[in-house]
Amino acid sequence: MSNAEEVKKALVQAADAARFAPSIHNTQPWRWVVRDGRLELFGVAERQLTEQDPEGRMLLLSCGTALHHAQVALDAEGWRYEVTRPEQPENPESPKSPESPGNAGDEPLAVIQPTDREAIRPEATRHFQMLQVRRTDRRTVTDDAIPESTLSFLVKAAEEAGARLHVLDRDQVLELAVAVEHAQKAQDTDERLRAEMATWVGGERSDDTGIPASALPEELPLTTVAERDFQARGTLPAGEGHDRGATYAVLYGTGDDGVDWLRGGEALSRLWLTAAEQAVSLLPLSGPVEIPSTRFALRRMLGDVGYPFLALRLGSLDPAHSAPPRTPRLPAGQVIEIVD
């Protein structure tokens, strides 16, 4: 096999691994193009939540998780590579979401270009294994608090990925609970948003996107910080307790441009895989970030020193619970294009 063929094979495998990345409501708003020894990442406007995410921030965050997943796959094969992230429009309310990604003239969100090989590091293999293990689990966590040493490890992982993780104190957790409640009420009164959510959440999801009933609790767990009410009931037991052992945090960055949100997604992926390695459940709470007033409340919790990407619930996994079923994924042929 020639070097060009070897690179092409590695890039296709990386794009395939990225299909397992988490995304807002499992919209999977990305597309990959393999050409000229490069792997190009594009956003897909057709899978953007236009009502819930009109500025495209969550689309970029989702694409960032896929970008990191592709890097994890290359790391696991011992590839060295360079990642370029073309500058996004200065106005974050108008991120680039190409209508037909992969066509001439469209600028990718990011490009990965392999350079050479190195010995495979054991930690790279572990990270890759977590791609299959990671799940979004909306059930309650155990009453066992996460050890401080583990929290410090997660904070460091976020920083190494270019973001920050602010762990909330008790008073701030109550503030978060209020912000989540306000965001939920605001969204409940928006009929167009509710209609959009109904197209992505619930049922069997035969179109390979969205959140199926099998990944949702039968009823909303009774927790201090409420989970998003999708207006759809699932088949998973909600779990007992009130998440008394949960830790809440805010993932944030120092900038608010499109490229910052893309990098925020990369940091989320790195943090989530690290949490899975530590047997820590991570649940993203995007609701309070989607409403300007509640996002401002999160900024206040950060001392106005950063821009929040997501609120997070961290908790110890219940050993009695098996992992929830994996959410569906679009077939490789629908999200990967190979240009010879």
C-alpha positions in Angstrom: 0.0 0.0 0.0 1.4 3.4 -1.0 1.7 6.2 1.5 -1.1 8.1 -0.1 -3.4 5.1 0.1 -2.4 4.6 3.7 -3.2 8.2 4.6 -6.5 8.0 2.7 -7.5 4.8 4.6 -6.6 6.4 8.0 -8.7 9.5 7.2 -11.7 7.5 6.2 -11.4 5.5 9.4 -11.1 8.7 11.4 -14.2 10.2 9.8 -16.1 6.9 10.5 -15.1 7.0 14.1 -16.3 10.6 14.4 -19.9 9.4 13.6 -20.1 8.3 17.3 -19.5 11.9 18.5 -22.3 13.5 20.7 -24.3 16.3 19.2 -27.3 18.5 20.2 -30.4 16.2 20.1 -28.2 13.8 18.1 -28.6 15.9 15.0 -25.1 14.9 13.7 -24.8 18.2 11.8 -21.5 17.4 10.1 -20.1 16.1 6.9 -16.6 15.0 6.1 -14.7 15.2 2.8 -11.5 13.1 2.2 -9.3 14.5 -0.6 -5.7 15.3 -1.4 -4.4 13.7 1.8 -6.7 15.9 3.9 -9.8 15.4 6.0 -12.2 18.4 5.8 -15.0 19.0 8.2 -18.2 20.9 7.1 -21.3 21.9 9.0 -24.6 20.9 7.5 -27.4 23.5 7.6 -30.1 21.0 7.0 -29.4 19.4 10.4 -29.2 22.7 12.3 -31.9 23.4 14.9 -33.0 26.7 13.4 -35.5 27.5 16.2 -33.5 26.4 19.2 -30.0 27.2 17.8 -30.5 30.0 15.2 -27.0 31.4 15.7 -25.5 27.9 15.0 -23.5 27.8 18.3 -24.6 24.3 19.2 -24.0 23.2 15.6 -20.4 24.3 15.9 -20.1 22.8 19.4 -21.4 19.5 17.9 -19.0 19.7 15.0 -16.2 20.3 17.5 -16.9 17.0 19.2 -16.7 15.2 15.9 -13.5 16.9 15.1 -11.9 15.7 18.4 -13.3 12.1 17.8 -11.5 12.0 14.4 -8.2 13.1 16.1 -8.6 10.4 18.8 -9.0 7.8 16.0 -5.8 9.1 14.3 -3.9 9.1 17.7 -4.9 5.5 18.2 -3.2 4.5 14.9 0.0 6.4 15.7 -0.6 9.3 13.3 0.8 12.7 13.7 -1.2 15.4 12.1 -1.9 19.1 11.8 -5.3 20.7 12.4 -6.2 24.0 10.9 -9.4 25.9 11.8 -10.1 28.7 9.3 -11.4 31.9 11.0 -15.1 32.0 11.4 -17.2 35.1 10.7 -16.6 37.7 13.4 -20.3 37.8 14.3 -21.0 34.5 16.2 -24.7 34.9 15.3 -23.9 33.9 11.8 -21.5 30.9 11.7 -20.7 29.3 8.4 -23.0 26.4 7.8 -22.5 25.4 4.1 -25.7 24.4 2.3 -23.9 21.8 0.3 -20.6 20.9 2.0 -17.7 19.7 0.0 -18.4 21.8 -3.1 -15.8 24.1 -4.5 -15.8 27.5 -2.8 -17.1 26.2 0.5 -14.7 26.8 3.4 -14.4 23.9 5.8 -14.7 24.4 9.5 -11.5 22.5 10.1 -8.9 20.5 8.1 -6.8 17.6 9.4 -3.7 16.7 7.5 -1.5 13.7 8.6 2.2 14.3 8.6 4.0 11.1 9.8 3.8 8.2 12.2 4.9 7.6 15.7 4.7 4.8 18.3 1.1 4.3 19.5 0.7 5.6 23.1 -1.3 3.4 25.5 -3.4 6.4 26.5 -4.4 7.0 22.9 -5.7 3.5 22.7 -7.7 4.0 25.9 -9.2 7.2 24.6 -10.3 5.4 21.4 -11.9 2.7 23.4 -14.0 5.3 25.2 -15.6 6.3 21.8 -17.6 3.1 22.1 -18.3 3.3 25.8 -19.4 6.9 26.1 -23.2 7.5 26.4 -25.6 10.3 27.3 -27.3 9.0 30.4 -30.2 11.1 31.7 -30.9 8.9 34.7 -30.0 10.0 38.2 -26.5 9.3 39.5 -25.5 7.7 42.8 -25.2 9.5 46.1 -21.5 8.9 46.0 -19.7 12.2 45.5 -16.9 12.4 42.9 -13.5 12.4 44.6 -11.7 15.8 44.6 -8.7 14.1 42.8 -11.0 13.0 40.0 -12.5 16.5 39.7 -9.1 18.0 39.5 -8.2 15.5 36.8 -11.3 16.5 34.8 -10.5 20.2 35.2 -7.0 19.6 33.9 -8.4 17.7 30.9 -10.6 20.6 30.0 -7.7 23.0 30.3 -5.4 20.8 28.1 -8.1 20.9 25.5 -8.2 24.7 25.5 -11.2 25.4 27.6 -12.0 25.9 31.3 -14.2 23.9 33.7 -15.7 25.9 36.6 -17.1 23.6 39.4 -20.1 25.3 41.0 -20.4 25.6 44.8 -23.7 24.9 46.6 -25.1 28.4 46.2 -24.2 28.5 42.5 -25.9 25.1 42.0 -29.1 26.7 43.3 -28.6 29.6 40.9 -28.1 27.1 38.1 -31.4 25.4 39.0 -33.2 28.7 38.7 -31.6 29.4 35.4 -32.5 26.0 34.0 -36.1 26.5 35.2 -36.3 29.9 33.5 -34.9 28.6 30.3 -37.4 25.7 30.3 -40.3 28.0 30.8 -39.2 30.3 28.0 -38.8 27.4 25.6 -42.1 25.8 26.7 -44.0 28.9 25.5 -42.4 28.8 22.1 -44.7 26.7 19.8 -42.2 26.6 16.9 -39.4 25.5 19.1 -41.6 22.7 20.6 -42.6 21.6 17.2 -39.0 21.5 16.1 -38.0 19.4 19.1 -40.8 17.0 18.4 -39.2 16.2 15.1 -35.9 15.2 16.7 -36.9 13.6 20.0 -39.0 10.5 20.8 -40.2 7.4 19.0 -38.0 4.8 17.3 -36.0 7.3 15.1 -36.0 5.3 11.9 -34.1 8.1 10.1 -30.9 7.4 12.1 -30.9 10.8 13.8 -32.5 12.3 16.9 -33.0 10.9 20.4 -35.1 7.7 20.5 -37.5 6.8 23.4 -35.0 4.1 24.4 -32.5 6.8 25.5 -35.0 8.8 27.5 -36.3 8.2 31.1 -39.9 7.1 31.6 -40.4 10.3 33.6 -38.4 13.3 34.5 -36.0 12.5 37.4 -36.7 14.5 40.6 -33.5 16.5 40.8 -32.3 19.8 42.3 -31.3 21.0 38.8 -34.0 19.9 36.4 -33.2 18.1 33.2 -34.6 19.3 29.9 -38.3 18.3 29.5 -38.4 17.0 25.9 -42.2 16.7 26.1 -41.6 13.0 25.3 -41.4 10.0 27.5 -39.0 7.2 27.2 -38.5 3.6 28.4 -35.6 4.0 30.8 -36.2 4.0 34.6 -35.6 7.5 35.8 -33.6 6.3 38.8 -33.9 7.0 42.5 -32.7 9.9 44.6 -32.3 13.6 43.8 -28.7 13.7 42.5 -27.5 14.6 45.9 -24.1 13.2 45.0 -23.9 15.1 41.6 -21.4 17.8 40.9 -22.4 20.7 38.6 -20.0 22.7 36.5 -19.8 25.1 33.6 -17.6 24.5 30.6 -16.5 27.8 29.1 -13.9 29.5 27.0 -12.2 32.9 26.7 -13.8 33.8 23.4 -17.2 33.8 21.8 -16.4 33.6 18.1 -17.3 30.6 15.9 -13.9 29.1 16.2 -14.2 29.3 20.0 -17.4 27.2 19.9 -15.7 24.7 17.6 -12.8 24.4 20.1 -15.4 24.2 22.9 -16.8 21.1 21.2 -13.3 19.6 21.0 -12.9 20.3 24.7 -16.3 18.8 25.5 -15.3 15.6 23.7 -12.0 15.4 25.5 -13.7 16.0 28.8 -16.4 13.4 28.2 -14.0 10.7 27.1 -11.8 11.4 30.2 -14.9 11.2 32.4 -15.9 7.9 30.9 -12.4 6.6 31.7 -12.9 7.6 35.3 -16.4 6.0 35.5 -18.0 9.4 35.8 -21.3 10.2 34.1 -21.4 13.5 32.2 -24.7 15.0 31.2 -24.7 18.3 29.2 -27.3 20.9 30.0 -27.6 23.3 27.0 -30.9 24.9 27.9 -29.6 27.8 30.0 -27.0 28.6 27.3 -29.6 28.9 24.6 -31.5 31.8 26.2 -29.7 35.1 26.4 -30.9 36.0 29.9 -29.9 32.6 31.5 -26.6 32.5 29.6 -25.9 35.9 31.2 -26.6 34.3 34.6 -24.0 31.6 33.8 -21.5 34.3 32.9 -22.0 35.9 36.3 -21.2 32.6 38.0 -17.9 32.7 36.1 -17.2 36.3 37.4 -17.6 37.5 33.8 -14.2 36.1 32.8 -15.4 33.8 30.1 -18.2 32.7 27.8 -20.2 29.5 28.8 -20.6 26.7 26.3 -22.6 24.3 28.5 -23.6 23.5 32.0 -22.7 20.0 33.0 -23.8 17.4 35.6 -21.1 15.1 36.7 -21.8 12.0 38.9 -20.8 8.6 39.9 -22.2 5.8 37.7 -24.6 3.4 39.3 -23.0 -0.1 38.9 -26.5 -1.6 39.0 -27.5 0.3 35.8 -26.4 -1.0 32.4 -25.5 1.7 29.9 -28.5 3.1 27.9 -28.7 2.0 24.3 -26.6 3.9 21.8 -28.5 6.5 19.9 -28.7 5.9 16.1 -26.1 7.1 13.7 -26.2 8.2 10.1 -24.5 5.7 7.8 -21.0 6.4 6.7 -22.0 7.0 3.1 -24.3 9.8 4.1 -21.7 11.8 6.1 -18.4 10.9 4.4 -17.5 11.8 0.8 -14.3 10.5 -0.8 -13.0 12.7 -3.6 -10.3 10.9 -5.8 
